[in-house]
Every structure is written in structure tokens, then in C-alpha cells.
């Protein structure tokens, strides 16, 4: 018999939790006799933690984790994944955008022989800027994950708990659950699932946050930017050699030379801009190395409603 751990990061969702648990209570008993729901309070500013404690006291299958501060969705997810005690992990949002009634769809696809399955929305329900930022983020994930399904990732996912063994030793402060899962398997799939609008409140993700996440994924889990820097350096070296050949040709063949401040200023500006861009890329990688040396924690647990038995 398969057993399930539902991992849900919580941030400022006090008004959503009761409805979320009610929906989970309807579906989980039909899936297995053994299951748990892990609610990770990621430094919420409202009364989410108080609500989690009430729910955990009322339902023995709910486990609450309170983090010391807001570490980010993926950091909170990693905390819950490491604490999960059952065979299969399902992750979902706390705002009912991922209907619990769609969980059987994920399980059915997983049973077809896959290790990780994403529940992909049939259509985007966000505003234009959010959809644009999400597409940029998925392109970044495509470059780091190296699997076709990267363009269809979502926070609604199911995978075998055993996959976490590969990244148990991961301690860098920047986390991407999707990239970490590629360290364990390449057997990914996606399936269309129903996605609702947020039950109450506004999304906690801004355009800036999504773009920062995309940048972190590219520079934190890929060497593509460094290769781009090398390519730019090589390209503009050839460009510079070409200009030199052109200038010398004008001087020796035609007997003329190129004059004018605009031409010189343009060349200097182009090469200076490329140099600064390349230095910026190297700086991003140095910053990540520096953060690793600080041993900055991925997350810190303040308290739990119940321990492992």
C-alpha cells in the first residue's frame, strides 16, 4: 500500500488554510490509510502559525513546522521534504490554486513508471506580467534542468521520497527543488490538471522576485553564463582584430586614416560595456562561493507541532 506525505509551504495564508484542509480531508482517505500533511510556516506575518497549530491539534495527520524567518518557498519545501516520512511526496501551494481533487491525476501518471510528475495548468490564470515572468523562469529552468519537461514545471508535483537521498547533503542557501530532483532522475513527466484562481488574498510573488529566481537558477545551478562570458570575450576580440585590420588597410592601401571622436568613443563604450558585463557574471558566481563559505543556513526550525515517531 502506498503512503503519502503532502508538503505545503505556508506564507500569509491564514484565510486559506481551513478550506485547504477541508479539501484534503475529502480526498486523502480514498488514496491511502497512511498519509500526512506537513505545513511549513515560512515566516508568515499574519496568524498562519496559530492556525496551523489549531489544525494540527484537531487532526493527527497534520504536522506543523515553524521556520525562524522567511527563507523562500523552495527552502521551506526542502525542509518539508527532508522531514517527510512516507513513500511518496506531493507538493502544492497553500492558496487552493492546486485543487486536492486533482491529486489522483498525478498519482495515475506516476504509476505509469515515472519518478517525478508535474501538474501543469491547462491555461495560465495570472495577469500578463506574471505569465511573462513565469515563462522567463521556465526558460531558466530549461537551461539548468536539461529535461524537456522543464517548460511545464509547477509547484504542483509528485515524486518518490527516495529521490531526496541524492541531495541530502545540499547546503547552499539558494534552492531549486526542480533542479535538485534532476540530480536523482531524468524520468520526468507532466500531466494537465485543473488550476484555480487564488482562494483568498493576493499572490506573494512579484515580477521582480520571479526574475531574481530565474537569475539565481541560471547562476546557481549552471555554467551557461560563464560560457556566454567566454563567447562574448572571444567574439569581441575578433571584432577588435577586424577593426584593427580595417584601420591598417585604410592607412597602407588607401593612404587614409579614420578620424573622429564619435568612432573612438563608440568602440571604447562597446568594449567597456562587454567587459563590465563579463565581470558582473563572474561576480555573481563569486558571490555564491562567498555565501557557501559563510555556511548560511538553508532554513532554521523554530518549533514543530509534533516530532517523528
Buried (B, 14 or more C-beta within 10 A) or exposed (E): EBBBBBBBBBBBBBBBBEEBBEBBBEBBEEBBEBBBBBBBBBBBEBBBBEBBBBBBEEBEBBBBBBBEEBBBBBBBBBBBBBBBEBBBBBBBBBBBBBBBEBBEBBBEBBEEEBBBBBBBBEEEEBEEEBEBBBBBBBBBBBBBBEBEBBBBBBBBBBBBBEBBEBBEEBEEBBBBBBBBBBEBBEBBBBBBBEBEEBBEBEEBBEBEBBBEBBBBBBBBBBEBBBEBBEEBEEEBEEBEEEBEEEBEEEEEEEEEEEEEEEEEEEEEEEBEEBEEEBEEBEEBBEEBEEBEEEEEEBBEEEEBBEEEE
